[in-house]
Amino acid sequence: MLKYWRLNWTLQQIFTFQNYRRHNQILHSSWKYWFTLILKFFPSIYKGPIYLKLKEGGSFIVKDFMTLYIYNEIFVEKSYDYPHLTANHPVIIDIGANTGLFSLRMKQLYPESSLYSYEPFLKNFEQLERNINLSNLRNIDIFQKGVGGRTRTEKLFLNKNNLGGHSLFEMEARSSEFVEIEIIGIANLLSNLGLDRIHLIKMDCEGAEYEIIKGIDAQLASKIEIILFESTESVYSLNKLTDHLKALGFEIEFIEKSCNYVARNLNFSTCKIT
């Protein structure tokens, strides 16, 4: 099933004429994207890394096919460009940073931002670190940790076909293979960082967003302007999650283009820095 999906997506990329213009606008040497697309579709041909350079700043490593899909989602479709942040120096927390492409995009959009990126899986984390170094990004701190409702050690089940599909839930990863990871509770995370205000928390963590958001109380919520998350309704009740956010003063918006939910704190502009 995944093989057919990849084939259909690859053919759509190749035979949609406007894609050539779009990639040329985004990438230096955009021909490398098409070359990489073919090589990574047939991974036995070449398993080494290929480097792509972004015209708006930054570079990233492509080691597998799914990185190209994520690149398209973030830089071509611009799925995370909304909501727009109005702060001059926004503070952004990236939970489920994967290999760092979201963090790279945030640095393009908000060069003066302060970023804190969390990725528990070692191979992804190493690539995240490499991408940040390649791009010479500043004011970004990275942590090889997962985030949850409480601090603990936990099993991370590994999705064999998707480097962004690893999950705390075996059924979500579709694999019983796992590694043990360190998880930091959201309250401990925010306490350790010592931040008075967070303008955006992005969560793409394959089901863990439920316990993270449920771990946010009124005091923590007062420091957060926007929570951006992708839901995983196969493992929890979305209504319970959104009800919790609404009780904390958040307004919920679903962005169909990106399948993300935007929770905006209606009281954030008036809350006091403590």
C-alpha positions, 0 to 999 in steps of 0.5 A: 500500500505504501509502495503504491502511495509513493509511486502515485506521489512521485508521478504526481511530482514529475507530471505536474508542470508547475512543480518544476517552477516551484522547486526552482523558486525554492532550491539552488540547483533544483535539478538535484531535487528531481535526481534525488527523487528518483534515487530515493524512490529506488533506495538500492541504487544509492543509499548515501546522503544528498544535500539540497540548498534553500534559496531563502537560507539553509541546507538539509540532508536527504537520506531517504524518500520521506525527507522529500515528502516532508520538504514538500509539505513544509517548503513547497506547500508551506503547510506551517506558514500559518499561523503568522506570528506577530512578535518581533522575536518569537519563541518557538518550541518544536516538539517532534522536530524530526530532522529539523525541516520545520525548524529551518522554515521557522528560521526563514520566516522569523530570523530573530526567533529563539527555537527549542527543538525536541527529537527523541530518536537518535538517527533523526536527532543526528540529522537534525543536528547536522542540518542546523550546523549546515545551515549555520542557524543561531539561537536554536537549542536541540534536545534528544528527548521526547515530550509528554505529560510527565517525565519518564523513560518510555518505549518509542515504536519505530515505523520502518517506512516513515522516519516521521512515523515513530510513536509511543503507540505500537498500533500507530507505528505499525511495528513492535520494534522499539527503542527506549527514550527519555521523555520530559514532562511539559511542565518540567520542560517549560520550567527548565527553559525558564520562559515567560512567554512562548509564542508557538508550540508545534506538536507533530508527535504521533499521538503524544500530543494528547498527554502533552496538551492534557498536561498543560494547566491554567498557569502554563497556558497563560504563557502560551500564545499558540499551539499547533498540532496534528491530531492522532484520533486513532489513539484518543478522543479529539473532542476531549483534547479540544474541550481541555484547550477551550477550558484553558481559554484557547480558540480552536481552528482546523486548517484543512490544507495542512490537517493541523489544528491551531489553538490560539490563546484568547487571553495571551495579549493581556496576560502578565509576564511573571 
